[in-house]
């Protein structure tokens, strides 16, 4: 294979990866609606991607790449059923219907993605399997990225996804939004997965972009649909509020060259004020239901504190500390405690915050994550302990999976 062929193959791989991240959820959702099996739909989509990697370097990328992948996957489904010695009536009918619609324009229905989320979060699956499967199919994350999010080996992620697909197939779980009386059983998992997808878009764990607006916007869209479906669930509105507040900063979070801009340095005139108001309205709807604030509503209230401060110096850090304390009691989590330490450092100084961070380090809950040494390095720097700070920031840069974040951490270390 010559250099030009290698280059074409590399270009095709990058293109396929980009298309999968943007359209993968809709492709799988559309196929699942057709074949009635989420696991089979994902397998068919992956087979179509293999074909794309083989054919596109020579033929070029089709004008509607998503339609091409869907059509190839549909043909593979039909061919697979026809190869069977005996087709039952159901498969024969599906194959006939798909064949008849082969030339139809590809027009995925947005709510199919929501059906895919509910199916992947079915109670027959363990929570870790629900999350892994949904992040793979909805978020388009690789198994490496999912493993990095949860600090588990890639092989573990792969096993969870394979087992989840087999379980859904064995349990004959239908591809549908469940009846309303079943929603509450899946709501916690659905909200958790939606927010994880948003978080990956808000601060990507890998790659050369710090934010992935397409991914975050898809999560926000699903959240808004959920809010319309479940208007009496305060945590749904709380999650929508949180995502609205955080998404309002996107225009100010990166420089033109893609370099991250941290909260303290952002031009707040570039924040989307209309989106902030939508966030405040969603949080007000959550509060009006009168059942108290859950974890998403509390996080939204924290984000609101940032959103309403005209300058970084005007931020109500004391209130943020109180909100993090409440959040830590109802949803204890080492990342929440680390964020509380950051708020404490702004409210009362870095010394007291460093004690919190050192306790977290001793517990080992965030071992392998760049977050703890990153925060610890900042605190040590503010305390004038420059050598220790540089060491921590260098360690954080080595652990960070996102190239843009690594650049920021390396620059901070070099400045010391």
C-alpha positions in Angstrom: 0.0 0.0 0.0 1.5 3.4 -1.1 1.5 6.6 0.9 -1.4 8.1 -1.0 -3.5 5.0 -0.2 -2.5 5.2 3.4 -3.5 8.9 3.5 -6.9 8.1 1.9 -7.6 5.4 4.4 -6.6 7.6 7.3 -8.9 10.4 5.9 -11.8 7.9 5.6 -11.3 6.6 9.1 -11.4 10.2 10.5 -14.5 10.9 8.4 -16.3 7.7 9.6 -15.4 8.5 13.2 -16.8 12.1 12.9 -20.0 10.8 11.1 -20.5 8.1 13.8 -20.2 10.6 16.6 -22.7 13.0 15.0 -25.2 10.5 13.5 -24.5 7.2 15.2 -27.4 7.4 17.7 -29.9 8.2 14.9 -28.6 5.4 12.7 -28.8 2.8 15.5 -32.2 4.1 16.6 -33.6 3.9 13.1 -32.3 0.4 12.6 -33.6 -0.7 16.0 -37.0 0.6 15.0 -36.9 -1.5 11.9 -35.5 -4.8 13.2 -36.8 -4.6 16.8 -33.5 -5.5 18.4 -31.1 -2.9 19.8 -28.1 -5.2 19.9 -28.7 -6.4 16.3 -29.1 -2.8 15.2 -25.8 -1.8 16.7 -24.0 -4.8 15.2 -25.4 -4.0 11.8 -24.3 -0.4 12.0 -20.8 -1.5 13.0 -20.7 -3.9 9.9 -21.7 -0.9 7.7 -18.9 1.1 9.2 -16.4 -1.7 8.2 -17.8 -1.5 4.7 -17.3 2.3 4.7 -13.7 2.0 5.8 -13.1 -0.4 2.9 -15.0 1.4 0.2 -14.8 5.2 0.9 -11.0 5.6 0.3 -11.7 4.6 -3.3 -15.2 5.7 -4.0 -15.2 8.9 -1.8 -17.5 9.9 1.0 -21.2 9.8 -0.1 -23.1 13.0 -0.1 -25.5 11.7 2.6 -23.1 9.4 4.6 -25.7 8.6 7.3 -28.2 7.4 4.6 -25.4 5.3 3.0 -24.6 3.6 6.3 -28.2 3.0 7.1 -28.9 1.5 3.7 -25.9 -0.8 3.9 -27.0 -2.0 7.3 -30.6 -2.6 6.2 -29.3 -4.7 3.2 -27.2 -6.7 5.6 -30.2 -7.4 7.8 -32.3 -8.5 4.8 -29.4 -10.7 3.5 -28.9 -12.3 6.9 -32.6 -13.2 7.3 -32.7 -14.6 3.7 -29.7 -16.9 4.4 -31.6 -18.7 7.1 -33.2 -22.0 6.1 -36.5 -21.1 7.7 -37.8 -17.6 8.2 -40.6 -17.1 10.6 -43.5 -14.9 9.6 -42.3 -11.9 11.6 -38.8 -11.8 9.9 -40.3 -12.5 6.5 -42.7 -9.5 6.9 -39.9 -7.2 8.1 -37.6 -8.2 5.3 -40.3 -7.6 2.7 -41.1 -4.2 4.2 -37.5 -3.2 4.3 -36.9 -4.3 0.8 -40.0 -2.3 -0.4 -38.6 0.8 1.3 -35.0 0.4 0.2 -35.0 3.6 -1.9 -36.9 5.8 0.5 -35.1 9.0 1.7 -33.4 8.5 5.0 -35.4 10.6 7.5 -34.8 9.6 11.1 -37.4 10.6 13.7 -35.9 12.5 16.6 -37.8 10.6 19.2 -36.3 7.3 18.0 -33.2 8.4 19.9 -35.3 8.8 23.1 -36.7 5.2 22.5 -33.1 4.0 22.2 -32.2 5.6 25.6 -35.2 4.0 27.4 -34.4 0.6 25.8 -30.8 0.8 26.8 -31.9 1.7 30.4 -34.2 -1.2 30.8 -34.4 -2.6 34.3 -33.1 -6.0 33.1 -29.7 -4.5 32.7 -27.3 -3.6 35.5 -26.6 0.1 35.9 -23.0 -0.1 34.7 -24.2 -2.0 31.6 -27.0 0.6 31.0 -24.5 3.4 31.1 -21.8 1.7 29.0 -24.3 0.7 26.3 -26.0 4.1 26.1 -22.7 6.1 26.0 -21.6 3.8 23.2 -24.7 4.1 21.1 -26.1 7.5 22.0 -22.9 9.4 22.7 -20.8 7.7 20.0 -18.0 7.2 22.6 -15.4 4.6 22.0 -14.8 1.9 24.6 -11.5 3.6 25.5 -13.4 6.9 26.2 -16.0 5.1 28.3 -13.3 3.3 30.3 -11.5 6.6 30.9 -14.8 8.2 32.2 -15.2 5.3 34.7 -11.6 4.4 35.4 -12.1 0.8 34.3 -10.2 -1.3 31.7 -11.4 -1.2 28.1 -12.0 -5.0 28.2 -14.4 -4.5 31.0 -16.4 -1.9 29.0 -16.5 -4.2 26.0 -17.8 -7.1 28.1 -20.5 -4.9 29.6 -21.7 -3.8 26.2 -21.7 -7.3 24.7 -23.5 -8.7 27.7 -26.1 -5.9 27.7 -27.0 -6.6 24.1 -27.3 -10.3 24.7 -29.5 -9.6 27.8 -31.8 -7.3 25.9 -32.2 -9.8 23.1 -32.8 -12.8 25.5 -35.4 -10.7 27.4 -37.1 -9.7 24.1 -37.1 -6.1 25.3 -39.2 -4.0 22.8 -37.8 -0.9 21.2 -40.2 1.6 22.6 -40.8 4.3 25.1 -42.4 2.4 28.0 -45.9 3.0 29.3 -46.0 6.0 31.7 -46.3 3.7 34.8 -42.9 2.2 34.0 -41.1 5.5 33.6 -40.1 6.0 37.2 -38.3 2.7 37.3 -36.0 3.8 34.5 -35.9 7.6 35.1 -32.8 7.7 37.3 -30.8 5.7 34.8 -32.1 7.7 31.9 -31.3 11.0 33.5 -27.8 9.8 34.5 -27.0 8.7 31.1 -28.3 11.8 29.4 -26.1 13.9 31.7 -23.1 11.8 31.1 -23.5 12.3 27.4 -23.9 16.0 27.9 -20.8 16.1 30.2 -18.7 14.4 27.5 -19.8 17.1 25.1 -19.2 19.9 27.7 -15.6 18.7 28.5 -14.5 15.9 26.2 -12.4 13.2 27.9 -10.2 12.6 24.9 -9.4 13.9 21.4 -8.2 17.3 20.3 -11.3 19.3 21.0 -12.2 20.4 24.5 -15.9 20.6 23.8 -18.2 18.7 21.5 -21.2 20.9 21.0 -23.1 18.4 18.8 -23.0 15.8 21.6 -24.1 18.3 24.3 -26.9 19.6 22.1 -28.2 16.1 21.5 -28.3 15.4 25.2 -30.1 18.7 25.8 -32.6 17.9 23.1 -33.4 14.6 24.8 -33.7 16.3 28.1 -36.2 18.8 26.7 -38.3 15.9 25.2 -38.2 14.2 28.6 -39.4 17.4 30.3 -42.4 17.5 28.0 -43.1 13.8 28.6 -42.8 14.0 32.4 -43.8 17.5 33.5 -44.4 16.5 37.1 -40.8 15.1 37.7 -38.7 17.8 39.3 -35.4 16.2 38.5 -36.1 16.2 34.8 -36.5 20.0 34.9 -33.5 20.2 37.2 -31.3 18.4 34.7 -32.6 20.5 31.8 -31.9 23.6 33.8 -28.3 22.4 34.6 -27.6 21.7 30.9 -29.1 25.0 29.8 -26.9 26.9 32.2 -23.7 25.1 31.2 -24.5 25.2 27.5 -24.9 28.9 27.7 -21.2 29.3 28.1 -20.1 27.4 25.0 -19.3 30.5 22.9 -16.9 31.7 25.6 -15.3 28.4 26.6 -12.7 28.1 23.7 -10.6 30.6 21.8 -10.6 30.6 18.0 -7.7 28.2 17.9 -9.6 25.8 20.2 -7.6 26.6 23.3 -9.8 26.2 26.4 -10.8 29.4 28.3 -11.3 28.8 32.0 -14.3 30.2 33.9 -12.4 33.0 35.5 -11.1 34.3 32.1 -14.3 34.0 30.0 -15.9 37.0 28.4 -19.3 36.8 30.0 -20.8 39.1 27.4 -20.6 36.1 25.1 -22.7 33.9 27.4 -26.1 33.1 25.9 -28.5 35.1 28.1 -31.6 33.6 26.5 -30.3 30.2 27.4 -29.6 31.3 30.9 -33.2 32.5 31.2 -34.4 29.1 29.9 -32.3 27.5 32.6 -33.8 29.7 35.3 -37.3 29.0 34.1 -36.6 25.2 34.1 -35.2 25.4 37.7 -38.3 27.4 38.7 -40.5 24.7 37.3 -38.6 22.1 39.3 -39.0 24.1 42.5 -42.7 24.8 41.8 -43.5 21.1 42.0 -42.7 21.3 45.7 -40.8 18.1 46.3 -37.5 19.6 47.2 -34.3 19.8 45.1 -32.6 16.6 44.0 -29.0 16.3 42.8 -29.6 17.8 39.4 -31.6 20.8 40.7 -28.8 21.5 43.3 -26.2 21.3 40.5 -28.4 23.7 38.5 -28.6 26.1 41.4 -24.8 26.1 41.6 -24.6 26.8 37.8 -27.1 29.6 38.3 -24.8 31.3 40.8 -22.2 31.5 38.1 -24.7 32.5 35.4 -26.1 35.5 37.3 -22.7 36.9 38.4 -21.7 39.7 36.1 -18.0 39.2 36.9 -16.1 36.2 38.3 -15.3 38.3 41.3 -19.0 38.8 42.0 -19.7 35.0 42.3 -21.5 34.1 45.5 -19.0 31.4 46.7 -20.5 31.1 50.1 -23.8 30.0 48.7 -22.0 27.6 46.3 -20.3 26.0 49.2 -23.6 25.5 51.0 -25.1 24.0 47.8 -22.2 21.6 47.4 -22.6 20.6 51.1 -26.3 19.8 50.4 -25.4 17.9 47.2 -22.7 15.9 49.0 -25.3 14.7 51.5 -27.9 13.5 49.1 -25.4 12.3 46.4 -22.0 11.7 48.0 -19.3 11.5 45.3 -15.6 12.3 45.3 -15.9 14.6 42.4 -18.6 16.6 44.2 -16.3 16.8 47.2 -13.4 18.0 45.0 -15.7 20.7 43.5 -16.7 21.7 47.0 -13.0 22.1 47.8 -12.6 24.5 44.9 -15.6 26.5 46.1 -14.1 26.6 49.7 -10.8 27.8 48.3 -12.6 30.8 46.7 -14.8 31.5 49.8 -12.2 31.1 52.6 -8.8 30.5 51.0 -6.7 27.6 49.7 -5.4 26.3 53.0 -8.7 24.9 54.2 -9.5 23.6 50.7 -6.2 21.8 50.6 -7.1 19.8 53.6 -10.2 18.5 51.8 -8.2 17.6 48.7 -5.6 15.8 50.8 -8.3 13.7 52.4 -9.6 12.7 49.0 -6.0 11.8 47.9 -5.6 9.6 51.0 -8.9 7.8 50.2 -7.7 7.0 46.7 -11.2 7.4 45.2 -9.9 9.5 42.3 -6.7 7.6 41.7 -5.8 7.7 38.0 -7.9 10.8 37.4 -6.2 14.1 36.4 -8.8 16.1 38.3 -7.3 15.7 41.8 -3.7 16.6 41.0 -5.0 19.5 38.8 -6.9 21.0 41.7 -4.2 20.2 44.2 -1.6 21.9 41.9 -3.8 25.1 41.8 -4.1 25.2 45.5 -0.4 24.7 46.1 0.4 27.4 43.6 -1.9 29.9 45.5 -0.1 28.9 48.7 3.3 29.7 47.1 4.5 26.1 47.2 5.7 26.3 43.6 7.8 23.2 43.2 5.0 21.0 44.6 2.5 22.7 42.5 4.5 22.2 39.3 4.9 18.5 40.1 1.1 18.1 40.6 0.2 20.0 37.4 2.7 17.9 35.5 1.2 14.7 36.9 -2.3 16.0 36.0 -1.2 16.7 32.4 0.2 13.2 32.1 -3.2 11.7 33.2 -5.5 14.0 31.2 -6.9 12.2 28.1 -7.9 15.4 26.2 -5.1 17.0 24.3 -6.4 20.6 24.8 -6.6 20.0 28.5 -3.1 18.6 28.6 -1.9 21.8 26.9 -3.5 24.0 29.5 -2.0 22.0 32.4 1.5 21.9 30.8 1.3 25.7 30.4 0.4 26.2 34.0 3.2 24.0 35.1 5.7 25.8 32.8 4.5 29.2 34.2 5.7 28.1 37.7 
